[in-house]
Amino acid sequence: MQEFALDPATLPATDILELAQAGLLCRAERETPSGGIPAFVTRQDWDCLAERFGREKAAPERLIEAVEAAAWRLLSHAAATLSKQTPGAVSATMSTRTDLFSDDGETYLSFVRDRTHPVACVIIGTRPWSAIEAERRL
């Protein structure tokens, strides 16, 4: 897998821990791989996944396994793309068409940092995190 470096200081800050504790963000993986970054989805997008792949209700651990695999594939593709870019030119948000949330829908990877800890994270969802954050502040 390709690798890329993220400088948390260059990423938009948000309250990852607070949002996760409030149930507004859900982990998209059981464990962050060594050298990886924590991946999350919004509660709304998690509910979308649970409904879309509802057959997993009898075995919820299969849903997190599938989401985890999808998150790692998306991050692998992001790494391949970002490793070809000029250093310092990394955008906080990337998008691609996937069938994760809907058939041939736009899937966003928003790279952010936790406001209280210098940790880079990714929020994967149907909208860029900046749009959700702007709505939250209204």
Residue, then its C-alpha position, 0 to 999 in steps of 0.5 A: m500500500q502507498e503511504f502519504a504523510l499528513d501534518p495535522a497542523t494543516l488540517p481543519a480542526t473539529d471535536i472528534l472526541e466530543l462528537a464520538q462521545a455524543g454518538l454523532l461520529c462512529r468508528a469505521e474500523r475496529e482498530t486503526p492499523s499501525g501507521g494509519i489514521p482513525a477513520f469515522v463515519t457520521r451517525q447518519d451515514w452509519d444508519c444509512l449503511a445499516e439500512r442499505f446492508g440491513r441483512e447484517k442486523a443478525a450479525p452486526e459485527r459483519l457490518i463493521e468488518a465490511v465498513e472497515a474493509a471499505a474504509w481501508r480500500l478508500l484510504s489506500h486509493a487516497a494514499a496512491t493519489l496523494s503520494k503523486q501530488t506535490p508535498g503540501a498540496v493535500s486537500a482536506t477533502m477528496s471525493t470519489r464515486t462508490d457504491l458504499f452509501s448509494d449506487d454510484g454515489e459520491t463518497y467524501l474523505s474529509f481529513v481533519r484533526d482533533r481540536t484538542h489533540p494533534v491527531a489526524c483523522v478521516i471522516i468518510g461520508t456522503r457529504p464533505w465534513s466542512a458542510i456538516e460542520a457548517e450546519r452544526r454551527l448554525 
